[in-house]
Amino acid sequence: MSRTYRNPILPGFYPDPSICRVGEDYYLVTSTFEYFPGLPVFHSRDLVNWRQIGHVLDRPSQLDLDGIMPSRGLWAPTIRYHEGTFYVINTLVDNEKDCHNFIVTASDPAGPWSEPTWLDDAPGIDPSLLFDDDGRAWYTGNRTPPEGEEFPKHREIWLQELDLATMQLTGEKHSLWSGALHGAWATEGPHLYKIDGMYYLMVAEGGTGHTHAVTIARSEAIAGPYEGNPRNPILTHRHLGRDCPIVNVGHADIVETQDGEWWMVMLASRPYGGYYRNLGRETFMAPVGWEEGWPIVSPGLGRVEFVHPAPDLPEQRWPTSPACDHFEAGELGLQWNFLRTPRGDFWSLAERPGCLRLRLRPQMISKWENPSFVGRRQQHLSFAARTAMEFAPQSPNEVAGLVLLQNCDFQFRFVYTLADGGTVIRLVRRAKGEEEVLAEKPVSAERLYLKVEAIGQAYSFYYATAAEAWEPLLENADGRILSTDVAVGFVGAYIGMYASSNGQPSENAADFDWFEYAAR
C-alpha cells in the first residue's frame, strides 16, 4: 500500500506558505502579522513531516511592531535560495496600510538572519524573487496599476530587477498581469518561476476569503507579454460551497523535488460549528502534474483533500514535540510568541528555574500594546490546555491566568484576581470591545491549576487547588468569537499565559510551572 499524508501539513495559524528546496532539504516560511518572533522557518526532507528550526525575525532590532494593530505587521513572505545564501523578502504593513518591503539573508535557514534591507520605491505587498539562469535577480510584487483602478481592489503584478550588490531595485518597472479575467480583484501573492525555458507567473486572486483562487500565466520573456492559462483558475474551492470542509484555498507556491515531482503548498481553512474558522488559515499541500505546458493541481480531482498519496521521497520523521513544556530550557521554545515586539524584561526562565515568570505591567491584552503574554497557536478543532500557576494578587487591578485570543477585542480571559477583599477565579468574555464577566467564584490557593477544554466550538473552563481535582467554572461557552468570521482579520486563535496590572504600576509577578497543550 502506498503511503499517504494528511492535510493540513501545518495545522493552525500558518498562512501564506512559501517553499524552496536545497538539494534534498525543503524550507518553508509563513506570515505572522502582529506576532513576534516573526516568520517561522520549517524544515522537511519528505514534504510531509515538518519541524520548526527558527524564526526569520527573532531580534527586536529586526522588527518594530510597537503599537501595530491586529492583522497588520508581517504579510506573505517568500523564501528562496541562490548560490549559498537564503533570501526572505517580505512586507511590513503599518497601521495606515502603508507597505514597507524588505529583504533579509542567511547562510543557514535556522539563523541568524541579517538585519532588514528596506527597499526604496517598492510599492504594494507580497514581494517575491526569481534568480534567473543568467544570474540576474528579479522582484515581483503587486500594486495599484499606474493608470489607476478600473474597479475596486484592482491590482496588477509588476516586475523589476534587483541589484544583489546594493540590495536595491534597479532599471525599469514592468507591468506583467492583472489576473485571469477582466475584473479579477485583489491580484496578489505572485511567484515567478522559470520552467523548461518558459516563465510562469502564479498569483492569488479573489481575496483571501471564500472566493480565494490560484491562477497562472506564462511567457517566453520575463517581462511578458503573459498568456493566461485557459483553464484558470488552476485551484479554488469557491465553487464547492460553504459546507465544504476545506475552504478559502489559495495563495500558493510550488516546488520540484529532486526526483522531478511537483508539489504545491497553499493556505486554506477548516470551518467548524458552521462557517467559523477559529484556527485561521493553515498550510495545506497537493500534488501537481503538467499537461500541455500547464500545471494541473491534484490531477483527476482538482481540489485539495484531507488525504493524498505522499510524495515519492524517503520518509523522514522528526522527534515528537512534548505536549507539556516544563520551562526547564534556557530559552522559550519555538512554539511560543509574544504580541508585538517584546519591550523590557517582563518574562524570565532564570529567576525561578523550572518556571516561566511573567511580571505584571500596566500593558493590557485588550489594547494595541505589548502585554505580558506568552502564547501559542490553537492547532486543533478540539483540544485541552492547562497550566499550574503561583500568583498572589495584591489589588483588584492585578490579574494572571490564561487567555484565549483572537485579537484585542475578541477574547476569553481566565484569570485569578482580588475582588471585595478576597481572591477569585474569573472568566471574562470580550467581544466587539465590550466585556462581560461570564463566571466568578471565590478561590484561595497558593498554587492554582487552570484548564481549558474545547470540543468544537464548546469551550469549557476548569480550575483546581490540588492537582487533577478539577472543578468547572463555566462549561460550553460559545467559542465562535475566536473565529475570523466574527472578529475579522487574518490571524488564528491563540492560547497562552498572561499577567497584567491593568494600567497601574506593580512589582508583582506570576510563576507558571508548566503548560500543556494536546489535541482531543
Secondary structure, DSSP 8 states (H G I E B T S, - for coil): ---EEES-SB-SS--S-EEEEETTEEEEE---BTEESEEEEEEESSSSS-EEEEEEE-STTT---TT--TT-EEEEEEEEEETTEEEEEEEEE-TT--EEEEEEEESSTTS-----EE-TT--SS--EEEE-TTS-EEEEEEE--TT--SSTT--EEEEEEEETTTTEEEEEEEEEE--SSTT----EEEEEEEETTEEEEEEEES-SSTT-EEEEEEESSTT---EE-TT--SEE-GGG-TTSSSEEEEEEEEEE-TTS-EEEEEEEE---SSS--TT-SEEEEEEEEEETTEEEESTTT-S--SEEE--SS---------SEE---SSS--TT-BEESS--SS-EESTTTTTSEEEE--S--TTSSS--EEEEEE--SSSEEEEEEEE----STT-EEEEEEEEETTEEEEEEEEEETTEEEEEEEEEETTEEEEEEEEE---SEEEEEEEEETTEEEEEEESSTT--EEEEEEEEGGGGSHHHH-SS---EEEEEEE-TTS----EEEEEEEEEEE-
